[in-house]
């Protein structure tokens, strides 16, 4: 199976997720958080560094639970920049009479 390249928005979202998890981890070691989340330290390192921009939902949920973060708060934080673009009004499409049946 061929995996499509990530969009710039997906890469940016992954970087925001990694930064959020690093801040939430604070002084806890990466090893402690990874083991408590039942993932490998390497996986956590890749997520925090943004190298894994689209981690599986159960992985994010496990890390968030370990760090005491709600999934709503995680989603709000990582999707905040997308909303500034998506919330812009969409202009109506002009239709030509000859194209409408």
N, C-alpha and C positions, 0 to 999 in steps of 0.2 A: 504494500500500500504506500502510495506516495503522499507525503505530507506537504500541504501547501505552505509557502512562506508566510510568516506572520506579518500582519499589517503594522505600520508604524504605531497605530493606536494600541494594538495588542502588546507591542514591545514596551510602550510607555506605561501601560496599565501594569505590566509585570514588574517594571522598575518601581512604580509606586507601591505595589504589594510588598516587594522586598524591603523597601525603606520603612514601611509601616511595621513589618514584622521585626526588623532590627531595632526600631525604637521601642516596640512593646517588649522585646526580650530584655532590653536594658542591660543590667549587669549579669543576668543569668548566662551561663555558658551555652554555646551552641550545642554541645554534646548533651547537656542536661535537658534542654528543650526538645531536641530530636528524639532522645530515648523516651521521654515522657509522652511524646506525640506518636511513638511507634513508627518512626521513619528513620532513615539513615542520616547521620550528620552531613554527609555529602549532598543529599537531597536538599536539606535545609540550607546549606551553604549556597547551592545553585539557585534556589528560590530567592534567598536574601540578596544575592548579587545580581538578580535579574536574568541570569542565564537560562532559567526555566521560566518563561514568561506566562505560560498557561498551565500551571500545575493542576492536577486532578482535584475536583471538589472535595473528596474525602480527605485528601492531604491538607488542603487549606483549612477545612473544618477541624481536623485534629490539632493542627498548630494553633489555630485561633482558640480552641478550647483550652489548650495547655497554657496559653498566654492570658487567658481570661478576657478575650475579645469576643464581642458578639459578631455573628456573621453579617448582620445588618450594618454594623459600624465598619467592618472591613469593606463591604461592598460600597458603602457611601464614600469612603476614603479613596478607594482605587478608581472609582468611576466619576469622580467630581469633575475632572477636566473634560470628559466626554460630554457631560451635560451642558456645558457652556456652548458647545457647537450644536448638539442635538436639539436644544431648547429654542434655537432660533426659528422664527416663523418661516414656513415654506411658502414661496410664492406660487400662486395658482398657475397651472399650465394653460397657455392659450390654445384653444382648439379652433381649427379651421373648419368651416362648414362643409367643405368637400371631404374631410376626413371622418366626419361623424355620420354614422348611418342612421 
